């Protein structure tokens, strides 16, 4: 006699689970998914089955479905650390960074000693622009797993990504450092050790440390990149000046008298000059400091900054600034997209001088207001050639008799680069004649362009 009874639901669920696991092991993910859903339809062991199903859905590149599976598991066990961890990673995969961070933080609270989880949270924090929080979590993960090379790599990647490549060469630039320190020492001798010092754009804290070593009793520093500001605080403490130097992780425009500063500063030190003088909003920063943060007779270091330059010819640099016939095609219109400014470095790039040194733009940083300016500048040509533009460098006046420059004839290994300001197209010039250019600035960038009469 044939048995016509329906299969027992529990027996059917167990058989489906066994089949799902077998299919999963054989690599048949779609088949395994179907069987796992049969198991769940019977309500059998959902807390065990949902993670397996979610994992399969992730491997099938179906993140929304995987998310639904993790949410179903969290509906059963709201503090399930693995589900929260995997849900956070899935949200990150979907580009929902803020939700991913919140979910991974929940996972971290549920499983606080999991270095993999903490490291993943750090990665997502970094992707969300929260670099300092990311760095702290990477450090926490490394304390739990000191030998983890992946975590060390991520920390180094994060740190190096937040610091421009020229920052360390600039710190190692002894002539520059000596010039700034000589000016700082002279200013403190003139104003006394009770003078309040403000360091804008502190970086590593080097100028603040110089001021404290010169005797300044109160130095307020600010650095807008939080990771760098935290490092500056560590460096200040490491060198024994934490009692006299305070580093704030914010731009100077967010400082205020009565808050970060107890009174207007008597001395301003700042090294936010860029290779092309103005890019780092130098004028906005100095003007704001004069208006809100400095005493009326404050010493400003540096007090004058000039852009110097000369006409140049260079076949090598021309290939970076201009394009013409390529493989038998005329690509010259693409030159409209060529960079106006190319960083170069003294002897590292071959170019020929076509004029003597010329002062292009001069900024008196002790002035309280600067307007955009543009003037006609006549440059005497000293050698015939094909001028591709102007190589520009800086000369800064720090104190009476204390100056520094990155002249290309004698400076090729520091942090400040020289800059090629390329012309829209090469110009043939003849020795003994002159080339007229428009020279000035729009408060943010230098303007150096040939004039066509």
C-alpha positions in Angstrom: 0.0 0.0 0.0 1.4 3.4 -1.0 2.0 6.0 1.8 0.2 9.2 0.7 0.9 11.2 3.8 2.5 14.7 3.2 6.1 15.1 4.2 6.6 16.4 7.7 7.5 20.2 7.5 10.4 19.8 9.8 11.7 16.8 7.7 11.3 18.9 4.5 13.1 21.9 6.0 16.0 19.7 7.2 16.3 18.1 3.7 16.2 21.5 2.0 18.9 22.7 4.4 21.1 19.7 3.6 20.6 20.2 -0.1 21.3 23.9 0.2 24.6 23.3 2.0 25.6 20.7 -0.6 24.8 23.0 -3.5 26.7 25.8 -1.8 29.8 23.7 -1.4 29.5 22.7 -5.1 29.4 26.4 -6.1 25.8 26.4 -7.3 24.9 29.6 -5.6 21.5 30.2 -7.3 20.4 26.6 -6.4 21.6 27.0 -2.9 19.7 30.3 -2.6 16.5 28.6 -3.7 16.9 25.9 -1.1 17.8 28.3 1.7 14.6 30.2 0.9 12.6 27.0 1.3 14.2 26.5 4.7 13.3 30.0 5.7 9.7 29.6 4.4 9.4 26.8 7.0 10.7 29.1 9.7 13.5 26.7 10.4 16.7 28.0 12.1 16.4 31.5 10.6 19.3 32.9 12.7 21.6 30.2 11.3 20.3 30.3 7.7 20.0 34.1 7.1 23.8 34.7 7.4 24.4 31.9 4.8 21.8 33.4 2.5 23.1 36.9 2.9 26.6 35.7 2.1 25.4 34.0 -1.1 23.5 37.1 -2.2 26.6 39.2 -1.7 28.7 36.8 -3.8 26.0 37.1 -6.5 26.4 40.9 -6.5 23.0 41.5 -5.2 23.7 43.9 -2.3 20.1 45.1 -1.9 18.9 41.5 -1.4 21.8 40.8 0.9 20.9 43.9 2.9 17.3 42.6 3.3 18.7 39.3 4.6 20.9 41.0 7.2 18.0 43.2 8.3 15.8 40.1 8.7 18.5 38.7 11.0 18.7 41.9 13.0 15.0 41.8 13.4 15.5 38.6 15.3 18.8 39.6 17.1 19.1 43.4 17.1 22.7 43.3 18.5 24.0 40.6 16.3 27.6 41.8 15.8 28.3 39.9 12.6 25.0 41.0 11.0 25.7 44.6 11.9 29.3 44.3 10.6 28.2 42.8 7.3 25.3 45.2 6.9 27.6 48.1 7.4 30.0 46.8 4.7 27.0 46.2 2.4 25.8 49.8 2.9 29.3 51.0 2.1 29.3 48.9 -1.0 26.1 50.7 -2.0 27.6 54.1 -1.4 25.5 54.9 1.7 28.5 56.0 3.7 26.7 57.8 6.6 24.5 54.7 7.2 27.4 52.4 6.9 29.4 54.4 9.6 26.4 54.4 12.0 25.9 50.6 11.5 29.5 49.8 11.9 29.7 51.9 15.1 26.8 49.8 16.4 28.7 46.7 15.5 31.7 48.1 17.3 29.7 48.6 20.5 28.4 45.0 20.2 31.9 43.6 19.6 34.4 46.2 20.9 37.6 44.0 20.7 37.3 42.9 17.1 40.3 44.4 15.2 38.9 43.5 11.8 35.7 45.3 12.6 37.5 48.3 13.9 39.7 48.4 10.9 36.8 48.3 8.5 35.1 51.0 10.5 38.2 53.1 10.1 38.3 52.5 6.3 34.7 53.7 6.0 35.3 56.7 8.2 38.2 57.7 5.9 36.0 57.3 2.9 33.5 59.6 4.6 36.1 62.3 5.1 36.5 61.7 8.9 40.2 61.1 8.7 41.1 61.9 12.3 38.4 59.5 13.6 39.7 56.9 11.1 43.3 57.3 12.3 42.2 56.8 15.9 40.3 53.6 15.0 43.3 52.3 13.0 45.5 52.9 16.1 42.9 51.1 18.3 42.9 48.1 15.9 46.7 48.0 15.9 46.8 47.9 19.6 44.7 44.7 19.5 46.6 43.3 16.5 50.1 44.9 16.5 51.6 42.7 13.7 48.8 43.4 11.2 50.6 44.8 8.1 47.3 45.6 6.4 46.4 48.0 9.3 49.8 49.6 9.2 49.5 50.1 5.5 46.1 51.7 5.9 47.4 54.1 8.6 50.3 55.1 6.4 48.1 55.5 3.4 45.7 57.7 5.3 48.5 59.9 6.8 50.4 60.4 3.5 47.1 61.1 1.7 46.5 64.0 4.1 49.9 65.6 3.8 51.2 67.2 0.5 54.3 65.5 -0.9 56.4 68.7 -0.4 55.7 68.9 3.4 58.6 66.8 4.6 61.2 68.2 2.2 60.1 71.7 3.4 60.6 70.7 7.1 64.1 69.4 6.1 64.9 72.7 4.4 67.7 74.1 6.7 68.2 77.5 5.0 64.5 78.2 5.2 64.2 77.0 8.8 67.3 79.1 9.8 65.8 82.2 8.2 62.4 81.9 9.9 64.0 81.2 13.3 66.3 84.2 13.0 63.3 86.4 12.3 61.3 84.8 15.1 64.2 85.3 17.6 64.6 88.9 16.5 60.8 89.6 16.9 60.7 88.1 20.4 63.8 90.1 21.5 62.1 93.2 20.2 58.7 92.5 21.8 59.7 90.5 24.8 58.9 86.9 25.9 55.4 88.0 27.2 54.4 88.8 23.6 51.5 86.6 22.4 52.5 84.6 19.3 50.0 83.3 16.7 51.1 80.6 14.3 48.7 80.2 11.4 48.9 77.0 9.4 51.1 75.3 12.0 51.8 72.0 10.1 54.2 70.1 12.3 54.4 72.9 14.8 57.9 73.9 13.9 57.5 77.6 13.9 55.6 77.5 17.2 58.5 75.4 18.7 61.0 78.0 17.4 59.0 80.7 19.1 58.8 78.8 22.4 62.5 78.0 22.3 63.2 81.7 21.7 61.4 82.4 25.0 57.8 83.1 24.0 55.6 82.1 27.0 52.3 81.9 25.1 51.9 80.5 21.5 48.6 79.8 19.9 48.8 77.7 16.8 46.1 76.6 14.4 46.1 73.9 11.7 43.0 73.2 9.6 43.8 69.6 8.8 42.7 67.7 12.0 45.2 64.8 11.4 48.1 67.2 11.1 46.9 69.3 14.1 46.8 66.2 16.2 50.3 65.3 15.1 51.5 68.8 15.9 50.1 68.4 19.4 52.1 65.2 19.9 55.2 66.8 18.6 54.8 69.8 20.8 54.4 67.5 23.9 57.3 65.3 22.8 59.6 68.3 22.7 58.5 69.6 26.2 56.5 72.7 25.2 52.9 71.6 25.8 52.6 74.2 28.6 53.4 77.1 26.3 52.0 76.0 22.9 48.3 75.3 22.2 47.4 73.8 18.8 43.8 74.2 17.6 42.5 71.9 14.8 40.7 74.6 12.8 41.4 77.4 10.3 42.4 80.8 11.6 39.1 82.2 10.4 37.4 80.2 13.2 39.6 81.5 16.0 38.4 84.4 18.2 39.6 86.8 20.8 38.2 85.7 24.2 38.0 82.1 23.1 41.2 80.5 21.6 43.2 83.8 22.1 42.8 85.7 25.3 44.0 88.9 23.6 45.2 90.1 20.2 48.5 88.5 19.1 51.6 90.6 19.1 53.5 88.5 16.7 52.1 86.5 13.7 54.2 83.8 12.2 52.9 81.9 9.2 54.2 79.7 6.5 51.2 79.3 4.2 52.9 80.7 1.2 52.7 78.3 -1.8 55.2 77.9 -4.6 53.2 80.3 -6.7 52.7 82.6 -3.7 48.9 82.9 -3.4 47.2 79.5 -3.9 46.6 78.8 -0.2 44.4 81.9 0.2 47.3 83.9 1.7 45.6 87.3 1.3 42.3 86.3 2.8 44.0 84.7 5.8 46.4 87.6 6.5 43.6 90.2 6.1 41.3 88.3 8.4 44.1 88.0 11.0 44.8 91.8 10.8 41.1 92.6 11.2 40.3 90.3 14.1 43.3 88.6 15.7 46.3 90.9 15.7 47.3 93.9 17.7 47.5 97.1 15.6 51.3 97.1 15.8 51.8 93.4 15.5 54.9 92.0 13.9 54.2 89.9 10.8 56.6 87.1 9.7 57.0 87.1 6.8 56.3 90.8 6.1 56.9 90.9 2.4 56.6 88.2 -0.3 57.6 88.8 -3.9 57.2 86.6 -7.0 60.4 86.7 -9.0 60.9 85.3 -12.5 62.5 85.2 -15.9 61.6 84.4 -19.5 62.6 80.8 -20.4 62.9 78.5 -23.4 62.7 74.7 -23.0 62.0 72.0 -25.5 61.4 69.6 -22.6 58.9 71.8 -20.8 57.2 72.7 -24.1 56.0 69.1 -24.3 54.1 69.7 -21.0 52.6 73.0 -22.1 51.8 72.7 -25.8 50.6 70.1 -28.3 50.5 70.3 -32.1 50.8 67.5 -34.7 50.6 64.0 -33.1 50.8 60.9 -35.3 49.8 62.9 -38.3 46.9 64.7 -36.6 46.5 68.3 -35.6 45.7 68.2 -31.8 46.6 71.9 -31.2 43.1 72.9 -30.0 43.7 70.7 -26.9 46.3 73.2 -25.8 43.4 75.2 -24.4 43.3 72.7 -21.6 47.0 72.8 -20.8 47.9 73.7 -17.3 48.8 77.4 -16.8 51.2 76.5 -14.0 53.7 73.6 -13.9 55.8 72.9 -10.8 59.5 72.4 -11.7 62.6 72.1 -9.5 65.7 74.0 -10.3 68.3 71.7 -11.9 65.9 68.8 -12.3 64.4 70.4 -15.5 66.4 71.6 -18.5 65.5 75.2 -19.5 67.3 78.2 -20.9 67.1 81.7 -19.5 66.0 84.4 -21.9 66.0 87.4 -19.5 67.4 88.6 -16.2 65.5 88.2 -13.0 62.5 90.4 -12.7 60.2 91.2 -9.7 56.8 90.2 -11.0 54.5 90.8 -8.1 55.2 92.2 -4.6 52.9 91.7 -1.6 53.3 93.7 1.7 51.8 91.2 4.1 51.8 93.9 6.9 49.2 95.8 4.9 45.6 95.2 6.1 43.9 95.1 2.7 45.0 94.0 -0.8 43.1 94.6 -4.0 43.5 92.5 -7.1 46.0 94.2 -9.4 47.3 94.0 -13.0 50.0 96.1 -14.5 52.0 96.2 -17.7 55.5 94.8 -17.1 58.3 95.3 -19.8 60.9 92.5 -19.7 64.2 93.1 -21.5 65.1 90.1 -23.6 68.8 89.1 -23.0 68.9 86.0 -25.3 67.1 85.2 -28.5 64.9 82.1 -28.4 61.4 80.6 -28.3 59.9 81.8 -25.0 57.4 79.2 -23.6 56.6 81.2 -20.4 58.1 82.5 -17.2 59.8 80.4 -14.5 58.7 82.0 -11.2 60.1 81.6 -7.7 59.7 83.5 -4.3 61.7 86.0 -2.3 60.5 86.6 1.2 61.5 89.3 3.6 61.2 88.1 7.2 63.0 90.7 9.3 65.6 93.4 8.8 68.4 91.7 7.0 66.7 88.3 7.1 65.4 87.0 3.8 64.9 83.7 2.0 64.3 82.7 -1.6 64.1 79.6 -3.7 66.1 80.9 -6.6 66.5 78.2 -9.2 70.3 78.8 -9.5 70.9 77.8 -5.9 67.8 76.0 -4.6 66.9 72.5 -5.9 66.3 70.3 -2.9 63.8 72.1 -0.6 60.0 72.0 -0.3 59.2 75.1 -2.3 59.3 74.4 -6.1 59.7 76.8 -8.9 56.7 77.2 -11.2 56.5 77.5 -15.0 53.7 79.9 -15.9 53.2 78.9 -19.6 52.1 81.2 -22.3 49.1 80.3 -24.4 51.5 79.6 -27.2 55.3 80.0 -27.6 56.7 83.4 -28.6 59.8 84.0 -30.5 61.9 86.8 -28.8 65.0 88.6 -29.9 67.9 89.7 -27.7 67.9 93.5 -27.1 64.1 93.8 -27.6 61.4 93.7 -24.9 58.4 91.5 -24.2 55.5 93.2 -22.5 53.4 91.0 -20.1 50.4 91.6 -17.8 51.6 90.9 -14.3 49.4 90.9 -11.2 47.0 88.7 -9.2 43.3 88.1 -8.6 44.0 87.6 -4.9 44.0 83.8 -5.3 46.4 83.2 -8.2 49.2 85.0 -10.0 48.4 86.4 -13.5 51.3 86.4 -15.9 50.3 86.7 -19.5 51.9 88.2 -22.7 50.3 91.4 -24.0 49.5 91.6 -27.7 49.6 95.2 -28.9 
